[in-house]
């Protein structure tokens, strides 16, 4: 999956480095950081609307669609 995602890197380099990458941060930590960054970006872009019921509902709907 990583090789396909980062196709511009040498597949052998990716295969060599991925085991080391997971010693630096677990998949759970990476996902948590990614979600925190997305939340911060959206909050900055949406301002006060970020906490609105409509945006909360949209987030719930998007999560449901992504999980499907």
Secondary structure, DSSP 8 states (H G I E B T S, - for coil): -HHHHTTTS-HHHHHHHHHHHHHHS-HHHHHHHHHHHHHHHHHHHHGGGGGSHHHHHHHHHHHHHHH-
